[in-house]
Amino acid sequence: MGMNEGKMWEARCACGELSIRLAGDPQYVSSCCCQACQRRSGSFYAVTAFFAHDQVLEQRGPNTVFRRIGDSGKPLDFHFCPSCGSTVWWEPGARPDRIAVAGGCFADKSFPSPQRLIWTEERHPSICVADDLPTFERAPS
C-alpha cells in the first residue's frame, strides 16, 4: 500500500459527534481476534488501521478516554464518544509513533482491506479466513 498523499480519510462515531481526519493511506490495516478487541468492538474481531501521527489532520468532538494495559505492559488509551459510546481511535503505548483507528468508523467501501489477522488462538470458530491472508496465533513482534 503506497502512501497516497492526496487521499483523505474520515472516521466517525455512530452519532457523528467524534471524528478524526487523516491524510494518505494507513501504514497497515490489521484484524484482531483477541478477546479485548472482541469486547471493545462488540464483534468477533476488530479491524484497526494504523497511521503515523503526522497523518492526523484533525480530531474533532468531545471524547472520553478508557485506558487499559496491553500484553506489552504498556497502556492503550481508547478515545470514545461520550454520547454514543463508539471507540474511534486509540493511542497504543507500545507503538507511540502510531495512532490506531477503528476500521468500521471509516464506513467507506474503498478503505484498504486488512493485511493480516492476529490473535487467531482466540478466534471465534465462525470467522472465515481468506487463504492468502497472513495469520498469527498472537500479536506479531
ZATIRO-957364 format. One record per atom (N, C-alpha, C): x, y, z; residue number from 1; atom name. Coordinates in steps of 0.02 Angstrom, whole numbers, padded with zeros to 5 digits. Layout:
BEGIN
ATOM     xx     yy     zz resi name
ATOM      X      Y      Z  NUM   CA
...
***
This chain:
BEGIN
ATOM     xx     yy     zz resi name
ATOM  00042 -00059  00000    1    N
ATOM  00000  00000  00000    1   CA
ATOM  00045  00062  00000    1    C
ATOM  00054  00094 -00055    2    N
ATOM  00095  00154 -00057    2   CA
ATOM  00059  00213 -00026    2    C
ATOM  00097  00259  00001    3    N
ATOM  00067  00318  00033    3   CA
ATOM  00033  00360 -00021    3    C
ATOM -00030  00369 -00012    4    N
ATOM -00070  00409 -00059    4   CA
ATOM -00079  00477 -00027    4    C
ATOM -00034  00523 -00042    5    N
ATOM -00033  00589 -00010    5   CA
ATOM -00098  00627 -00021    5    C
ATOM -00132  00616 -00078    6    N
ATOM -00191  00655 -00094    6   CA
ATOM -00255  00630 -00062    6    C
ATOM -00255  00568 -00039    7    N
ATOM -00316  00538 -00011    7   CA
ATOM -00326  00562  00061    7    C
ATOM -00388  00579  00077    8    N
ATOM -00406  00597  00145    8   CA
ATOM -00458  00548  00169    8    C
ATOM -00452  00529  00232    9    N
ATOM -00500  00483  00263    9   CA
ATOM -00530  00516  00323    9    C
ATOM -00594  00500  00336   10    N
ATOM -00626  00524  00397   10   CA
ATOM -00660  00465  00430   10    C
ATOM -00646  00456  00495   11    N
ATOM -00679  00406  00535   11   CA
ATOM -00723  00442  00586   11    C
ATOM -00785  00417  00595   12    N
ATOM -00833  00450  00640   12   CA
ATOM -00867  00398  00684   12    C
ATOM -00890  00422  00741   13    N
ATOM -00930  00380  00786   13   CA
ATOM -01000  00372  00756   13    C
ATOM -01041  00332  00790   14    N
ATOM -01109  00318  00766   14   CA
ATOM -01152  00381  00761   14    C
ATOM -01146  00427  00809   15    N
ATOM -01188  00487  00808   15   CA
ATOM -01155  00545  00770   15    C
ATOM -01092  00539  00751   16    N
ATOM -01058  00590  00711   16   CA
ATOM -01025  00645  00750   16    C
ATOM -01030  00644  00817   17    N
ATOM -01001  00698  00858   17   CA
ATOM -00925  00694  00863   17    C
ATOM -00896  00634  00862   18    N
ATOM -00824  00624  00869   18   CA
ATOM -00796  00599  00803   18    C
ATOM -00743  00632  00779   19    N
ATOM -00714  00611  00716   19   CA
ATOM -00639  00624  00715   19    C
ATOM -00606  00591  00668   20    N
ATOM -00535  00602  00655   20   CA
ATOM -00526  00602  00580   20    C
ATOM -00488  00650  00555   21    N
ATOM -00472  00654  00484   21   CA
ATOM -00398  00640  00475   21    C
ATOM -00381  00601  00423   22    N
ATOM -00312  00580  00412   22   CA
ATOM -00294  00588  00338   22    C
ATOM -00231  00600  00325   23    N
ATOM -00206  00608  00257   23   CA
ATOM -00165  00547  00236   23    C
ATOM -00179  00522  00176   24    N
ATOM -00140  00467  00150   24   CA
ATOM -00163  00399  00175   24    C
ATOM -00137  00347  00143   25    N
ATOM -00156  00280  00162   25   CA
ATOM -00127  00261  00230   25    C
ATOM -00161  00214  00264   26    N
ATOM -00133  00191  00328   26   CA
ATOM -00067  00154  00317   26    C
ATOM -00026  00152  00369   27    N
ATOM  00037  00114  00366   27   CA
ATOM  00022  00040  00356   27    C
ATOM -00028  00016  00392   28    N
ATOM -00054 -00051  00381   28   CA
ATOM -00122 -00058  00414   28    C
ATOM -00159 -00109  00392   29    N
ATOM -00226 -00123  00419   29   CA
ATOM -00224 -00195  00444   29    C
ATOM -00248 -00205  00505   30    N
ATOM -00244 -00270  00537   30   CA
ATOM -00312 -00289  00566   30    C
ATOM -00328 -00353  00565   31    N
ATOM -00386 -00379  00600   31   CA
ATOM -00361 -00416  00661   31    C
ATOM -00399 -00412  00716   32    N
ATOM -00378 -00443  00778   32   CA
ATOM -00437 -00482  00809   32    C
ATOM -00422 -00543  00831   33    N
ATOM -00473 -00586  00862   33   CA
ATOM -00465 -00591  00938   33    C
ATOM -00422 -00550  00969   34    N
ATOM -00413 -00556  01041   34   CA
ATOM -00478 -00538  01078   34    C
ATOM -00485 -00565  01138   35    N
ATOM -00547 -00552  01175   35   CA
ATOM -00555 -00479  01192   35    C
ATOM -00501 -00442  01204   36    N
ATOM -00507 -00371  01219   36   CA
ATOM -00537 -00333  01159   36    C
ATOM -00515 -00350  01098   37    N
ATOM -00543 -00318  01038   37   CA
ATOM -00616 -00341  01027   37    C
ATOM -00630 -00403  01043   38    N
ATOM -00699 -00427  01036   38   CA
ATOM -00745 -00386  01081   38    C
ATOM -00723 -00375  01143   39    N
ATOM -00765 -00337  01189   39   CA
ATOM -00769 -00263  01170   39    C
ATOM -00713 -00234  01148   40    N
ATOM -00714 -00163  01129   40   CA
ATOM -00759 -00151  01070   40    C
ATOM -00756 -00196  01020   41    N
ATOM -00793 -00186  00958   41   CA
ATOM -00864 -00213  00960   41    C
ATOM -00877 -00260  01006   42    N
ATOM -00942 -00292  01007   42   CA
ATOM -00950 -00342  00951   42    C
ATOM -00894 -00365  00923   43    N
ATOM -00895 -00411  00867   43   CA
ATOM -00845 -00468  00881   43    C
ATOM -00843 -00519  00838   44    N
ATOM -00797 -00574  00848   44   CA
ATOM -00725 -00556  00830   44    C
ATOM -00715 -00500  00795   45    N
ATOM -00648 -00475  00781   45   CA
ATOM -00654 -00400  00767   45    C
ATOM -00598 -00366  00768   46    N
ATOM -00597 -00294  00755   46   CA
ATOM -00546 -00279  00701   46    C
ATOM -00560 -00229  00661   47    N
ATOM -00514 -00205  00610   47   CA
ATOM -00484 -00139  00633   47    C
ATOM -00419 -00134  00628   48    N
ATOM -00384 -00074  00650   48   CA
ATOM -00338 -00049  00595   48    C
ATOM -00341  00017  00582   49    N
ATOM -00296  00049  00535   49   CA
ATOM -00245  00089  00574   49    C
ATOM -00182  00079  00559   50    N
ATOM -00128  00115  00594   50   CA
ATOM -00099  00169  00548   50    C
ATOM -00097  00229  00575   51    N
ATOM -00070  00287  00540   51   CA
ATOM -00014  00317  00581   51    C
ATOM  00031  00353  00548   52    N
ATOM  00082  00392  00583   52   CA
ATOM  00048  00455  00612   52    C
ATOM  00073  00479  00668   53    N
ATOM  00043  00539  00698   53   CA
ATOM  00042  00599  00651   53    C
ATOM  00092  00605  00607   54    N
ATOM  00093  00663  00562   54   CA
ATOM  00041  00657  00506   54    C
ATOM  00004  00601  00503   55    N
ATOM -00051  00594  00455   55   CA
ATOM -00116  00621  00483   55    C
ATOM -00119  00635  00548   56    N
ATOM -00180  00660  00579   56   CA
ATOM -00189  00733  00560   56    C
ATOM -00245  00749  00529   57    N
ATOM -00260  00818  00510   57   CA
ATOM -00302  00852  00563   57    C
ATOM -00349  00815  00593   58    N
ATOM -00395  00845  00641   58   CA
ATOM -00427  00790  00683   58    C
ATOM -00435  00805  00747   59    N
ATOM -00475  00764  00793   59   CA
ATOM -00528  00812  00819   59    C
ATOM -00592  00794  00808   60    N
ATOM -00645  00841  00824   60   CA
ATOM -00698  00808  00868   60    C
ATOM -00723  00845  00916   61    N
ATOM -00779  00823  00957   61   CA
ATOM -00758  00801  01026   61    C
ATOM -00806  00800  01071   62    N
ATOM -00792  00778  01139   62   CA
ATOM -00776  00704  01140   62    C
ATOM -00730  00685  01184   63    N
ATOM -00715  00614  01190   63   CA
ATOM -00696  00598  01262   63    C
ATOM -00706  00536  01279   64    N
ATOM -00688  00510  01344   64   CA
ATOM -00634  00457  01331   64    C
ATOM -00587  00451  01378   65    N
ATOM -00532  00403  01369   65   CA
ATOM -00541  00345  01418   65    C
ATOM -00535  00285  01390   66    N
ATOM -00532  00224  01430   66   CA
ATOM -00461  00197  01422   66    C
ATOM -00426  00185  01477   67    N
ATOM -00358  00158  01474   67   CA
ATOM -00358  00087  01499   67    C
ATOM -00324  00044  01460   68    N
ATOM -00311 -00024  01483   68   CA
ATOM -00238 -00039  01469   68    C
ATOM -00212 -00087  01505   69    N
ATOM -00142 -00107  01495   69   CA
ATOM -00142 -00167  01447   69    C
ATOM -00103 -00161  01395   70    N
ATOM -00099 -00214  01345   70   CA
ATOM -00050 -00269  01366   70    C
ATOM -00045 -00320  01324   71    N
ATOM  00001 -00376  01338   71   CA
ATOM  00073 -00353  01341   71    C
ATOM  00088 -00296  01310   72    N
ATOM  00156 -00268  01310   72   CA
ATOM  00173 -00239  01379   72    C
ATOM  00121 -00230  01421   73    N
ATOM  00132 -00197  01486   73   CA
ATOM  00124 -00122  01481   73    C
ATOM  00113 -00098  01420   74    N
ATOM  00105 -00026  01408   74   CA
ATOM  00031 -00009  01399   74    C
ATOM  00012  00054  01414   75    N
ATOM -00058  00073  01409   75   CA
ATOM -00083  00082  01337   75    C
ATOM -00148  00073  01330   76    N
ATOM -00183  00091  01269   76   CA
ATOM -00237  00139  01291   76    C
ATOM -00239  00198  01261   77    N
ATOM -00289  00249  01278   77   CA
ATOM -00341  00252  01222   77    C
ATOM -00400  00227  01237   78    N
ATOM -00455  00224  01188   78   CA
ATOM -00498  00287  01194   78    C
ATOM -00507  00322  01138   79    N
ATOM -00548  00383  01136   79   CA
ATOM -00616  00364  01107   79    C
ATOM -00668  00374  01148   80    N
ATOM -00735  00356  01125   80   CA
ATOM -00783  00413  01137   80    C
ATOM -00837  00412  01101   81    N
ATOM -00888  00465  01104   81   CA
ATOM -00929  00456  01168   81    C
ATOM -00935  00510  01208   82    N
ATOM -00975  00504  01269   82   CA
ATOM -01050  00501  01256   82    C
ATOM -01071  00518  01195   83    N
ATOM -01143  00515  01179   83   CA
ATOM -01164  00445  01155   83    C
ATOM -01128  00417  01106   84    N
ATOM -01149  00353  01077   84   CA
ATOM -01106  00294  01098   84    C
ATOM -01047  00307  01125   85    N
ATOM -01004  00254  01150   85   CA
ATOM -00956  00224  01100   85    C
ATOM -00958  00246  01037   86    N
ATOM -00912  00217  00986   86   CA
ATOM -00840  00236  01000   86    C
ATOM -00796  00186  01000   87    N
ATOM -00724  00199  01003   87   CA
ATOM -00702  00217  00932   87    C
ATOM -00671  00275  00924   88    N
ATOM -00650  00297  00857   88   CA
ATOM -00574  00287  00848   88    C
ATOM -00534  00306  00897   89    N
ATOM -00461  00296  00890   89   CA
ATOM -00431  00281  00958   89    C
ATOM -00369  00257  00956   90    N
ATOM -00332  00246  01018   90   CA
ATOM -00258  00255  01006   90    C
ATOM -00224  00265  01062   91    N
ATOM -00152  00276  01061   91   CA
ATOM -00119  00216  01094   91    C
ATOM -00085  00175  01054   92    N
ATOM -00052  00116  01082   92   CA
ATOM  00016  00134  01112   92    C
ATOM  00022  00127  01178   93    N
ATOM  00085  00143  01212   93   CA
ATOM  00144  00103  01186   93    C
ATOM  00132  00042  01161   94    N
ATOM  00185  00001  01134   94   CA
ATOM  00210  00026  01066   94    C
ATOM  00170  00068  01034   95    N
ATOM  00187  00097  00968   95   CA
ATOM  00173  00172  00971   95    C
ATOM  00213  00210  01008   96    N
ATOM  00199  00281  01019   96   CA
ATOM  00204  00324  00955   96    C
ATOM  00233  00296  00902   97    N
ATOM  00238  00333  00839   97   CA
ATOM  00175  00327  00797   97    C
ATOM  00126  00288  00820   98    N
ATOM  00066  00275  00780   98   CA
ATOM  00003  00292  00818   98    C
ATOM -00050  00303  00779   99    N
ATOM -00117  00309  00806   99   CA
ATOM -00158  00254  00772   99    C
ATOM -00201  00222  00810  100    N
ATOM -00242  00168  00785  100   CA
ATOM -00314  00193  00778  100    C
ATOM -00345  00176  00723  101    N
ATOM -00414  00199  00709  101   CA
ATOM -00457  00138  00694  101    C
ATOM -00517  00137  00723  102    N
ATOM -00563  00082  00712  102   CA
ATOM -00584  00080  00639  102    C
ATOM -00571  00025  00605  103    N
ATOM -00585  00019  00534  103   CA
ATOM -00657  00032  00515  103    C
ATOM -00705  00007  00556  104    N
ATOM -00775  00016  00540  104   CA
ATOM -00799  00087  00544  104    C
ATOM -00762  00130  00580  105    N
ATOM -00782  00200  00586  105   CA
ATOM -00771  00239  00521  105    C
ATOM -00733  00210  00474  106    N
ATOM -00725  00243  00409  106   CA
ATOM -00787  00235  00367  106    C
ATOM -00823  00179  00374  107    N
ATOM -00885  00167  00336  107   CA
ATOM -00876  00185  00262  107    C
ATOM -00821  00161  00233  108    N
ATOM -00803  00178  00164  108   CA
ATOM -00781  00114  00130  108    C
ATOM -00818  00092  00079  109    N
ATOM -00802  00029  00044  109   CA
ATOM -00734  00031  00010  109    C
ATOM -00707  00090 -00003  110    N
ATOM -00642  00094 -00036  110   CA
ATOM -00584  00091  00013  110    C
ATOM -00599  00088  00078  111    N
ATOM -00545  00085  00127  111   CA
ATOM -00506  00020  00118  111    C
ATOM -00439  00022  00126  112    N
ATOM -00399 -00038  00116  112   CA
ATOM -00419 -00096  00162  112    C
ATOM -00416 -00156  00134  113    N
ATOM -00432 -00216  00172  113   CA
ATOM -00376 -00235  00220  113    C
ATOM -00393 -00273  00272  114    N
ATOM -00341 -00296  00318  114   CA
ATOM -00287 -00336  00283  114    C
ATOM -00226 -00329  00306  115    N
ATOM -00168 -00363  00276  115   CA
ATOM -00147 -00423  00317  115    C
ATOM -00180 -00433  00375  116    N
ATOM -00162 -00490  00418  116   CA
ATOM -00218 -00500  00469  116    C
ATOM -00217 -00559  00501  117    N
ATOM -00263 -00575  00555  117   CA
ATOM -00222 -00599  00614  117    C
ATOM -00229 -00565  00671  118    N
ATOM -00189 -00582  00730  118   CA
ATOM -00233 -00609  00786  118    C
ATOM -00200 -00639  00834  119    N
ATOM -00232 -00671  00892  119   CA
ATOM -00283 -00724  00870  119    C
ATOM -00263 -00765  00822  120    N
ATOM -00308 -00817  00798  120   CA
ATOM -00320 -00871  00850  120    C
ATOM -00278 -00876  00902  121    N
ATOM -00290 -00926  00954  121   CA
ATOM -00355 -00909  00992  121    C
ATOM -00379 -00847  00988  122    N
ATOM -00442 -00828  01020  122   CA
ATOM -00498 -00815  00968  122    C
ATOM -00485 -00837  00906  123    N
ATOM -00533 -00827  00852  123   CA
ATOM -00596 -00867  00863  123    C
ATOM -00653 -00834  00853  124    N
ATOM -00718 -00868  00856  124   CA
ATOM -00722 -00916  00797  124    C
ATOM -00748 -00977  00806  125    N
ATOM -00748 -01026  00751  125   CA
ATOM -00787 -01004  00689  125    C
ATOM -00833 -00956  00695  126    N
ATOM -00872 -00936  00637  126   CA
ATOM -00834 -00888  00591  126    C
ATOM -00776 -00863  00612  127    N
ATOM -00737 -00816  00571  127   CA
ATOM -00699 -00855  00517  127    C
ATOM -00715 -00841  00455  128    N
ATOM -00681 -00872  00398  128   CA
ATOM -00620 -00830  00381  128    C
ATOM -00567 -00863  00361  129    N
ATOM -00504 -00828  00345  129   CA
ATOM -00486 -00842  00272  129    C
ATOM -00473 -00788  00235  130    N
ATOM -00452 -00796  00165  130   CA
ATOM -00386 -00835  00162  130    C
ATOM -00380 -00878  00113  131    N
ATOM -00321 -00921  00107  131   CA
ATOM -00255 -00882  00103  131    C
ATOM -00257 -00823  00073  132    N
ATOM -00195 -00785  00062  132   CA
ATOM -00181 -00733  00117  132    C
ATOM -00222 -00732  00170  133    N
ATOM -00213 -00683  00223  133   CA
ATOM -00165 -00711  00276  133    C
ATOM -00109 -00676  00289  134    N
ATOM -00063 -00700  00341  134   CA
ATOM -00097 -00699  00409  134    C
ATOM -00087 -00752  00447  135    N
ATOM -00118 -00758  00514  135   CA
ATOM -00064 -00769  00566  135    C
ATOM -00079 -00747  00627  136    N
ATOM -00033 -00754  00684  136   CA
ATOM -00073 -00776  00745  136    C
ATOM -00048 -00826  00781  137    N
ATOM -00084 -00850  00840  137   CA
ATOM -00090 -00796  00893  137    C
ATOM -00039 -00752  00897  138    N
ATOM -00039 -00696  00944  138   CA
ATOM -00019 -00634  00904  138    C
ATOM  00003 -00582  00938  139    N
ATOM  00025 -00522  00903  139   CA
ATOM  00095 -00533  00875  139    C
ATOM  00106 -00516  00812  140    N
ATOM  00174 -00523  00784  140   CA
ATOM  00221 -00472  00816  140    C
ATOM  00285 -00489  00818  141    N
ATOM  00333 -00443  00850  141   CA
ATOM  00355 -00389  00803  141    C
***
